[in-house]
């Protein structure tokens, strides 16, 4: 759940770059920073498992880099809009369009894959807004992870919209839409070997 920070003015891209690191999870929506509530232990465990799977893919394929929140993805500069997916994977080609690794600026190129671990407070409207933003900048695939149901919905994002490629539960596997030759066993995400 996101909570808006009390602000008297809208944050600009230039102010955002000048402020330095803010080590909290947030999205910036039209210049207003919306902090996210503290994640649960189950959320963090699930996030770690997904990150480990993506790091394994990164090392085996050499195709790009897995990153974990907080990591800002720039949606637009004016009015400033950024998103922080829980986990993402960005190809080497797109990463080359971004700033140096030591620069805290947001990713200027969209990752191919974003993962959103949904809390029970997430509603369809908020999820739809995130998907619209990701689609706008060229994200190709989004996983909606539901820890309570222990399921992963895989979405294909295009300029025209998004469509579900399927929802997968424990003991099922799925093929990534954006990452070549990579399949995931859902049980590894939820520690149900």
N, C-alpha and C positions, 0 to 999 in steps of 0.2 A: 504494500500500500504506500502511496506517495503522499507526503504532507508538504504543503506549500510553505516556504519560508516567508516570514513577513518582510516585504520589500517595499520601499517607497518609490523606487524607480526600476526600470527594466534593465537587466544586465545586457551589455553589448558584447560582441565577439572580442573586441579589443580589451575590455575590462576583464572578461573571462580569462584571456591569455595572460594578463598582467597580474592576476591575483595569486598565482602559484598553486601548489597542490592543495586540494580539499579532499581529505581522506575519508569521505563519506559517500555512500551511494546516493545518486540523484539523477534525475532527468531535468533538463532545462527546456521548458515549453513556452515559446514565445517570450523569452527574456526573463521568465520567472523560474527560479530553482525549486524543484519539488524533491525533497529528501524522501528516501524510502525507509520504511520501518526496519528495525533490526530483524535479520532473518533467523529462522528457527534452526535448531541443530540438524533436523532432517533436511532442510533446505541446503545447508552447508555441506552435509555429507553427500547429498545427491550432486551438488555442484562439483565437489572434489572428484567424484567418480567420473563425471562427464569430462572434466578437464584431463584426467589421467588417460581416458580413451582417446581424446583429441591429441594429447602429447604423443601417445603411442603412434597415432596416424602421422603426425608431423615428423617424427623420427624415421618412420618406415618409408614415407613417401618423399620427404624433402620438399613437399609442394607448397609449404607456407608455414604459418605460425598460429598456434593456439594462444589466446589471451583470455584472462579472467577478470571479472569486475573488481575494482572500478576501472573501466576503460571507456572513454567517451567516443561515440560515433557521431560525427557532425552530420546533421540533417540539413541545416541551412544556417547562414550567418546572420541574416536579417529577416524578421526578428530571430534572435538566436534560438536554436533548437538543437538539442543533443539527446541521445539515448545511451543508456548503459545496460546492454544485455548482460546476463549472468556469465555467459561464456561465448566466445566467438572464434571463428577460424577465418583467417585472411590469407589469400594466396601470395606468393612471392611477387607476382606481377602487380597486384594491387598495393601491396606493402611498399613497393618501390615508389609509389605516388605519394606516400606519407612522409612526415617529418622523420628526423633521426630518432632512434630508440630512446635517447636521453631527453628528448623534447616532450614536455607534458601536453602539448597541443593534442586536440582530438584527432582520431583517424580521419583523414581527408578523403580516403577512398573507402567504399563500403566493404565489409567482409562478405565472403560468399555465404557463410553460415552463421546464424545467431541462435542462441538457446535462451529461452525464457522459462524459468522455473516459476510456475504460477502459485501464488499464495491463495488461501481461501477467500481473501478479500478482493481478489482481481475480478472485475466484471467484464462482460463482453465488449462494452464500449471502450474501456481502457485498453484491452488487448487489441481491439480493432484499430485504435489510434496508433499503437506501437507498430502493428503490421503495416499500416499505411505509410508510416515514416520509413520503415525499413525498405518497403517496396519502392518508395520515391527515390532512394539513393542507390538502388541496384543490388540489395541483398537478394540472393537466389533461393535460400532455404531457411526456414525457421522451425525449430522444435519447440512445441509447447509441452512442457513437462509438468505432469500433475502428480505430486508426491502422494497425495491421499489415495488416489486410484492406482498408483504405480503404473502409469501409462505415459506414452510419448506420442503426440500427434505431430506428424511431419507435414509441413506445408511448403508448397512450391509458390514462390513469389515472382510475379511478372509485372510488366507495365500495366497490363489490363486488370490485374487483381491478384488474388491468391486462391489456391485450391488445396484441399486436403489430399495428400497421397495415401493417407491411412493413419489409423491409431493403433498402436502396438502395446501389448501388455507383456508381463513376465513370460519368459520362455520363448518369446517371438523375437525374430530378427527383422531388420529393415535395411535397405540399401540407401545410402545417402544420395540425394538428388544432385548435389553440387560438388561433392568430393569424390573423385574418380576411384573406382574399385575399393570402396570402403563400405562394409556392412557392420551393423551394431546389434549386439544381443542385448535386449532390454534388461535382462537379469543382471548384467554387469553394472547398469546404471543404479539399480536399487539393491545391490548386494544379495541377490537371490540365486545363487549358483545351484 
